[in-house]
Amino acid sequence: MTSPRLGFIGIGLMGEPMTHRLLKAGYSVTVFNRSSDKTQGVEAAGARVAASIAALVKEVDVILLCLANTAAVEEVVFGNEGVAAHARFDQRLVDFSSSDPAATRDFASRLRAECHMPWIDAPVSGGVTGAESGSLAIMCGGEANDIEALRPLFEPLGSRITHMGPVGSGQVTKVCNQMIVGCNALVIAEMMALAEASGVDAARIPEALTGGFADSRPFQLLAPRMAAGDFDSPPWHVRTLLKDLDMAVAQSQRSASAVPMSALAAQLFRQHASLAMRSVIRQP
């Protein structure tokens, strides 16, 4: 059976290692990125670099997106000379980005109406480390037959591939994931500050709590670094978590499901971002 030709748009922190994984698995991959310098690593590994989105779409069977936000997805797919302008009915689009669920459902309807191409939302969790090792959790929304057809493509990328329901369900699941991550990060910071203020050696907190009910992947990543005062190269950017928590609040309003803790987390992240920005502005 011939492997599908892949087109990957968005060669960033996640897109680059995911592309490397697909190349190592033997797939033919054509890539496009607005900043062409970011494609040099995957080109050296065997990817072809397309001069435009149109050129990429014309030579592939499956189009993969890994973009910064919902607006970027819309621009790449429906903007002038975007994916929709050149797509064929026998192709599939997979969106690995973390996008708004309602917008995702709208995009899928628009794409099917314009060119009969199915849309699969497949946001991922596991960070750059997971992308490099192929251990991502992939949460899929779309038609079952499309997701099963794409499962061999997902396997080099993720250790867990779950079909959550129709289009948009993957994005709802990713929002749920980010609610836990965002609230966890804040309470870990709050807990470490309380320990220090109470005279406890914060460096021993990770050792004391590992293996108990308070243990978690965010705890293991964040607590030792917080105790050491190591705030360089954080595993999550404030703007990313804030975007995802804002999507959680928006989805809660659509679903009439209260999310007071996530709403508070969004406010605290927004305050933190504002204070950080003021600090940068004040620097000489």
DABEL-V382472 format. One record per residue. N is the residue number from 1. RES is the residue in three letters. SS is DSSP state (a for helix, b for strand, c for the rest). PSI is psi in degrees with one decimal (NA if undefined). Layout:
n = [N/N]
res = [RES/RES]
ss = [SS/SS]
psi = [PSI/PSI]
//
This chain:
n = [1/2/3/4/5/6/7/8/9/10/11/12/13/14/15/16/17/18/19/20/21/22/23/24/25/26/27/28/29/30/31/32/33/34/35/36/37/38/39/40/41/42/43/44/45/46/47/48/49/50/51/52/53/54/55/56/57/58/59/60/61/62/63/64/65/66/67/68/69/70/71/72/73/74/75/76/77/78/79/80/81/82/83/84/85/86/87/88/89/90/91/92/93/94/95/96/97/98/99/100/101/102/103/104/105/106/107/108/109/110/111/112/113/114/115/116/117/118/119/120/121/122/123/124/125/126/127/128/129/130/131/132/133/134/135/136/137/138/139/140/141/142/143/144/145/146/147/148/149/150/151/152/153/154/155/156/157/158/159/160/161/162/163/164/165/166/167/168/169/170/171/172/173/174/175/176/177/178/179/180/181/182/183/184/185/186/187/188/189/190/191/192/193/194/195/196/197/198/199/200/201/202/203/204/205/206/207/208/209/210/211/212/213/214/215/216/217/218/219/220/221/222/223/224/225/226/227/228/229/230/231/232/233/234/235/236/237/238/239/240/241/242/243/244/245/246/247/248/249/250/251/252/253/254/255/256/257/258/259/260/261/262/263/264/265/266/267/268/269/270/271/272/273/274/275/276/277/278/279/280/281/282/283/284]
res = [MET/THR/SER/PRO/ARG/LEU/GLY/PHE/ILE/GLY/ILE/GLY/LEU/MET/GLY/GLU/PRO/MET/THR/HIS/ARG/LEU/LEU/LYS/ALA/GLY/TYR/SER/VAL/THR/VAL/PHE/ASN/ARG/SER/SER/ASP/LYS/THR/GLN/GLY/VAL/GLU/ALA/ALA/GLY/ALA/ARG/VAL/ALA/ALA/SER/ILE/ALA/ALA/LEU/VAL/LYS/GLU/VAL/ASP/VAL/ILE/LEU/LEU/CYS/LEU/ALA/ASN/THR/ALA/ALA/VAL/GLU/GLU/VAL/VAL/PHE/GLY/ASN/GLU/GLY/VAL/ALA/ALA/HIS/ALA/ARG/PHE/ASP/GLN/ARG/LEU/VAL/ASP/PHE/SER/SER/SER/ASP/PRO/ALA/ALA/THR/ARG/ASP/PHE/ALA/SER/ARG/LEU/ARG/ALA/GLU/CYS/HIS/MET/PRO/TRP/ILE/ASP/ALA/PRO/VAL/SER/GLY/GLY/VAL/THR/GLY/ALA/GLU/SER/GLY/SER/LEU/ALA/ILE/MET/CYS/GLY/GLY/GLU/ALA/ASN/ASP/ILE/GLU/ALA/LEU/ARG/PRO/LEU/PHE/GLU/PRO/LEU/GLY/SER/ARG/ILE/THR/HIS/MET/GLY/PRO/VAL/GLY/SER/GLY/GLN/VAL/THR/LYS/VAL/CYS/ASN/GLN/MET/ILE/VAL/GLY/CYS/ASN/ALA/LEU/VAL/ILE/ALA/GLU/MET/MET/ALA/LEU/ALA/GLU/ALA/SER/GLY/VAL/ASP/ALA/ALA/ARG/ILE/PRO/GLU/ALA/LEU/THR/GLY/GLY/PHE/ALA/ASP/SER/ARG/PRO/PHE/GLN/LEU/LEU/ALA/PRO/ARG/MET/ALA/ALA/GLY/ASP/PHE/ASP/SER/PRO/PRO/TRP/HIS/VAL/ARG/THR/LEU/LEU/LYS/ASP/LEU/ASP/MET/ALA/VAL/ALA/GLN/SER/GLN/ARG/SER/ALA/SER/ALA/VAL/PRO/MET/SER/ALA/LEU/ALA/ALA/GLN/LEU/PHE/ARG/GLN/HIS/ALA/SER/LEU/ALA/MET/ARG/SER/VAL/ILE/ARG/GLN/PRO]
ss = [c/c/c/c/c/b/b/b/b/c/c/c/a/a/a/a/a/a/a/a/a/a/a/a/c/c/c/c/b/b/b/b/c/c/c/a/a/a/a/a/a/a/a/a/c/c/c/b/b/c/c/c/a/a/a/a/a/a/c/c/c/b/b/b/b/c/c/c/c/a/a/a/a/a/a/a/a/a/c/c/c/c/a/a/a/c/c/c/c/c/c/b/b/b/b/c/c/c/c/c/a/a/a/a/a/a/a/a/a/a/a/a/a/a/a/c/c/b/b/b/b/b/b/b/b/c/a/a/a/a/a/a/a/c/c/b/b/b/b/b/b/c/c/a/a/a/a/a/a/a/a/a/a/a/a/c/c/b/b/b/b/b/b/b/b/c/c/c/a/a/a/a/a/a/a/a/a/a/a/a/a/a/a/a/a/a/a/a/a/a/a/a/a/a/a/a/a/c/c/c/c/a/a/a/a/a/a/a/a/c/c/c/c/c/c/c/a/a/a/a/a/a/a/a/a/a/a/a/c/c/c/c/c/c/c/c/c/a/a/a/a/a/a/a/a/a/a/a/a/a/a/a/a/a/a/c/c/c/c/a/a/a/a/a/a/a/a/a/a/a/a/a/a/a/a/a/a/a/a/a/a/a/c/c]
psi = [130.4/132.7/144.2/148.4/131.9/143.8/119.8/120.0/119.3/79.6/76.3/-149.4/-40.5/-39.9/-36.4/-53.1/-30.8/-39.8/-41.9/-41.0/-42.5/-38.7/-43.2/-27.4/-2.4/6.1/147.1/121.1/125.9/137.4/156.1/137.5/141.2/-38.6/100.7/-23.8/-24.2/-8.2/-2.9/-41.0/-45.2/-30.6/-42.6/-27.5/-4.6/-2.1/149.7/141.6/121.0/146.4/-18.9/166.4/-40.1/-44.6/-38.5/-48.6/-36.5/-21.1/11.2/166.8/-32.2/130.1/124.3/131.9/139.1/88.1/169.3/-36.3/-179.5/-41.9/-39.6/-38.8/-47.1/-42.4/-44.5/-37.9/-44.4/-1.2/173.9/128.6/31.1/-170.8/-47.7/-29.0/-16.4/2.7/157.8/157.1/-22.4/11.3/166.7/148.8/130.6/124.2/106.3/-8.2/160.5/103.0/165.2/130.7/-43.8/-42.3/-38.4/-43.9/-38.5/-44.7/-42.8/-41.1/-42.7/-44.0/-41.3/-37.9/-37.0/-37.4/12.4/23.2/130.1/147.8/129.8/118.2/126.8/59.5/156.5/158.1/143.7/-9.9/-172.8/-38.8/-43.5/-36.5/-38.6/-36.7/-8.4/28.7/24.4/153.1/123.9/122.3/112.3/139.0/135.8/-171.4/140.1/-40.6/-34.7/-43.3/-38.8/-38.2/-30.4/-6.2/-42.2/-31.0/-38.1/-29.5/-37.0/-14.1/-32.8/149.6/-12.5/119.3/115.8/124.8/114.3/-12.6/-158.8/174.5/135.7/-21.5/-34.5/-41.9/-37.5/-42.0/-39.8/-37.7/-44.1/-42.7/-46.1/-26.6/-44.9/-44.7/-47.8/-47.5/-37.1/-46.0/-41.1/-42.7/-29.2/-44.2/-41.9/-42.2/-42.6/-40.0/-40.4/-42.4/-46.5/-43.7/-22.2/5.7/11.4/142.1/101.8/-25.3/-19.8/-6.0/-48.3/-42.4/-41.0/-34.8/-15.5/130.1/-12.0/-173.6/-21.9/-8.1/147.1/168.1/-46.2/-38.4/-45.1/-34.8/-42.4/-41.7/-47.0/-36.6/-38.4/-41.3/-33.7/-3.5/27.4/100.3/14.7/148.4/62.0/150.5/-23.9/140.2/144.8/-43.8/-32.9/-48.9/-37.7/-44.2/-45.5/-37.3/-36.1/-37.1/-35.0/-43.3/-43.6/-42.0/-34.9/-36.5/-38.5/-35.5/-1.3/44.8/116.3/138.4/62.2/-36.8/-41.4/-35.1/-41.3/-40.7/-41.3/-42.6/-42.1/-40.4/-38.7/-41.2/-43.4/-44.1/-39.3/-43.6/-39.7/-40.3/-41.4/-37.2/-40.8/-41.6/-36.3/-19.1/139.0/NA]
//
